[in-house]
Amino acid sequence: MAQQGAGHTRTAAPRPSLVDLIKVVLRLGPKQINDEIQLAIGQMKTKGIAAGIAAALMVVGLVFLTFLVVALIVAAVAAFGLIFELWAAA
């Protein structure tokens, strides 16, 4: 069996001139820059939200750590209260 599409010849597209290329760059360049800026702004908003959530979680963790330290101090005073007089334990 012979393939009928085996003898394709490529036709070369006409090459645009330098002036045409400059016109295209001047037309599409600002659009490209604006699109890139909008994309960067969107990514920075996403990263900012993630950083804000991380900072909030760190603050909550520090609050719990503070509660833990206060509870340990109270427990230490209570433990010393069993050994010493209460006024000496504090």
Backbone bond lengths (Angstrom), bond angles and torsions (degrees), N, CA, C in turn:
res aa  C-N    CA-C-N  psi(-1)  N-CA   C-N-CA  omega(-1)  CA-C   N-CA-C  phi
1 M - - - 1.441 - - 1.521 109.96 -
2 A 1.239 115.75 134.92 1.463 120.95 179.17 1.521 109.52 -99.68
3 Q 1.318 115.10 141.37 1.457 119.03 177.64 1.520 108.57 -89.39
4 Q 1.307 115.06 132.59 1.449 118.58 -176.28 1.526 111.68 -81.95
5 G 1.338 119.43 -28.67 1.454 120.99 -176.17 1.513 113.30 -90.67
6 A 1.330 118.85 12.59 1.449 121.23 -174.69 1.522 113.22 -74.89
7 G 1.301 119.43 -19.50 1.453 121.02 -175.25 1.518 113.74 -102.32
8 H 1.359 118.01 39.09 1.468 120.22 -179.98 1.516 110.75 -67.90
9 T 1.298 114.68 138.69 1.458 119.42 172.41 1.522 107.60 -114.27
10 R 1.305 115.08 139.85 1.456 119.51 -179.98 1.513 109.14 -89.82
11 T 1.324 113.87 136.89 1.454 118.04 173.98 1.518 106.84 -100.90
12 A 1.287 116.09 130.00 1.454 120.57 -178.06 1.519 109.22 -75.63
13 A 1.340 114.96 133.27 1.458 119.68 176.90 1.517 108.44 -71.99
14 P 1.298 116.29 147.51 1.471 117.69 179.10 1.535 109.78 -66.08
15 R 1.309 115.14 136.36 1.463 120.06 -178.40 1.514 109.01 -79.89
16 P 1.335 116.80 130.56 1.460 118.80 179.44 1.527 110.07 -72.27
17 S 1.296 114.54 152.22 1.456 118.90 -179.62 1.524 109.48 -79.75
18 L 1.300 116.21 169.12 1.450 122.04 179.98 1.523 111.12 -63.21
19 V 1.306 116.64 -36.46 1.469 121.26 178.70 1.528 109.83 -64.58
20 D 1.338 116.23 -42.16 1.463 119.93 178.16 1.524 110.71 -62.85
21 L 1.314 117.08 -41.30 1.459 120.68 179.19 1.529 111.54 -64.08
22 I 1.320 116.47 -40.64 1.464 120.28 178.87 1.522 110.29 -65.83
23 K 1.332 117.19 -39.08 1.466 120.48 177.06 1.528 111.08 -61.95
24 V 1.320 116.45 -42.36 1.456 120.77 179.34 1.529 110.73 -65.07
25 V 1.327 116.75 -42.65 1.466 120.24 179.30 1.524 110.52 -64.47
26 L 1.328 117.53 -42.37 1.462 120.53 179.32 1.526 112.10 -67.36
27 R 1.330 116.88 -28.31 1.459 120.44 179.15 1.525 111.26 -81.07
28 L 1.324 117.46 -42.41 1.464 121.42 -174.79 1.528 113.46 -92.87
29 G 1.336 117.83 -19.83 1.466 120.84 -177.39 1.521 113.87 -58.06
30 P 1.329 118.91 -53.01 1.467 119.36 179.41 1.532 113.24 -61.80
31 K 1.324 116.36 -36.48 1.475 119.19 177.23 1.523 110.62 -63.43
32 Q 1.322 116.05 -42.19 1.467 121.12 179.55 1.524 110.15 -62.94
33 I 1.334 116.75 -44.15 1.457 120.67 -179.17 1.522 110.57 -64.19
34 N 1.332 117.17 -44.03 1.466 120.41 178.45 1.521 111.60 -62.73
35 D 1.324 116.88 -40.88 1.464 120.17 178.02 1.526 111.24 -63.78
36 E 1.315 116.90 -41.14 1.465 120.29 179.33 1.530 110.77 -65.49
37 I 1.334 116.79 -39.61 1.469 120.46 178.70 1.521 110.20 -65.09
38 Q 1.317 117.64 -43.05 1.461 120.47 178.90 1.530 111.28 -64.39
39 L 1.303 116.48 -38.51 1.464 120.74 177.60 1.524 110.49 -64.70
40 A 1.319 116.70 -43.36 1.466 120.69 179.20 1.529 110.76 -65.02
41 I 1.327 117.51 -39.79 1.467 120.79 178.71 1.518 110.05 -63.05
42 G 1.308 117.22 -43.08 1.465 120.74 178.53 1.524 111.95 -62.26
43 Q 1.325 116.70 -41.25 1.465 120.26 178.92 1.521 110.96 -67.26
44 M 1.330 117.11 -39.44 1.461 120.13 179.57 1.524 111.45 -67.90
45 K 1.332 117.71 -34.75 1.466 120.50 175.72 1.524 109.89 -63.06
46 T 1.316 116.43 -44.01 1.469 120.47 179.50 1.521 110.81 -62.77
47 K 1.339 116.70 -44.13 1.461 120.39 179.19 1.522 110.86 -67.25
48 G 1.331 117.74 -35.84 1.460 121.52 178.06 1.510 111.89 -64.99
49 I 1.314 116.75 -40.53 1.459 120.53 177.77 1.523 110.12 -64.88
50 A 1.320 116.97 -43.60 1.462 120.68 178.88 1.526 110.98 -63.38
51 A 1.333 117.33 -40.24 1.467 120.70 178.82 1.525 110.60 -67.20
52 G 1.327 117.83 -37.63 1.458 121.28 177.36 1.516 112.32 -64.30
53 I 1.318 115.91 -41.27 1.466 119.92 177.63 1.522 109.90 -65.20
54 A 1.320 117.45 -42.11 1.464 120.63 178.90 1.524 111.26 -63.39
55 A 1.325 116.68 -40.72 1.467 119.91 178.71 1.524 110.81 -65.37
56 A 1.327 117.39 -40.77 1.467 120.76 178.48 1.527 111.01 -63.18
57 L 1.328 116.96 -40.89 1.463 120.08 178.37 1.525 111.23 -66.53
58 M 1.321 117.35 -34.98 1.463 119.82 177.11 1.528 110.63 -66.90
59 V 1.327 117.89 -39.18 1.467 121.13 178.11 1.525 109.90 -64.31
60 V 1.315 117.14 -43.08 1.470 120.34 177.68 1.525 109.89 -61.80
61 G 1.324 116.93 -41.42 1.467 120.36 177.37 1.519 112.15 -62.80
62 L 1.327 117.37 -39.50 1.470 120.28 177.95 1.523 111.57 -66.86
63 V 1.326 117.33 -36.41 1.473 120.23 176.34 1.523 109.68 -62.77
64 F 1.328 117.27 -46.45 1.467 120.10 178.23 1.524 111.35 -63.23
65 L 1.327 117.54 -37.25 1.455 120.89 177.10 1.528 110.48 -63.60
66 T 1.322 116.77 -39.90 1.464 120.59 176.85 1.524 110.63 -62.80
67 F 1.326 117.27 -43.99 1.465 120.35 176.60 1.527 111.03 -60.00
68 L 1.329 116.60 -39.46 1.463 120.92 179.29 1.520 111.19 -63.47
69 V 1.322 116.80 -44.86 1.469 120.37 -179.40 1.524 110.40 -63.57
70 V 1.342 117.47 -42.87 1.469 120.88 178.44 1.527 110.05 -63.00
71 A 1.323 117.24 -42.30 1.467 120.61 179.70 1.530 110.54 -64.24
72 L 1.338 117.75 -38.55 1.468 120.25 178.40 1.529 111.29 -67.24
73 I 1.315 117.00 -37.74 1.468 119.55 177.26 1.528 110.24 -65.16
74 V 1.321 116.91 -44.03 1.470 120.52 178.22 1.523 110.44 -62.63
75 A 1.332 117.34 -40.59 1.466 120.31 178.97 1.526 110.65 -66.76
76 A 1.330 118.03 -37.59 1.469 120.75 178.30 1.521 110.71 -65.89
77 V 1.328 117.90 -41.42 1.471 120.94 177.87 1.527 109.88 -64.17
78 A 1.322 117.02 -40.92 1.469 120.20 178.84 1.526 110.58 -65.55
79 A 1.333 117.36 -39.04 1.465 119.92 179.00 1.525 110.78 -67.12
80 F 1.336 117.37 -42.09 1.464 119.74 176.34 1.524 111.12 -67.23
81 G 1.314 117.41 -25.93 1.478 121.91 177.84 1.520 111.17 -66.02
82 L 1.323 116.63 -25.78 1.456 119.51 178.08 1.535 110.59 -75.92
83 I 1.329 116.83 -28.74 1.459 121.12 -177.05 1.530 110.98 -92.75
84 F 1.310 117.23 -46.89 1.471 122.46 -176.43 1.522 109.15 -105.75
85 E 1.315 114.38 177.03 1.452 119.74 170.69 1.531 107.49 -66.83
86 L 1.322 117.48 151.88 1.467 121.22 -174.94 1.521 111.24 -62.44
87 W 1.332 118.53 -36.86 1.466 119.78 -179.53 1.527 110.75 -67.77
88 A 1.345 117.77 -31.04 1.460 120.90 179.91 1.531 111.10 -79.47
89 A 1.333 117.95 -27.76 1.452 121.49 -178.86 1.529 111.59 -70.03
90 A 1.314 116.66 -35.45 1.472 120.26 -178.09 1.511 108.36 -78.43
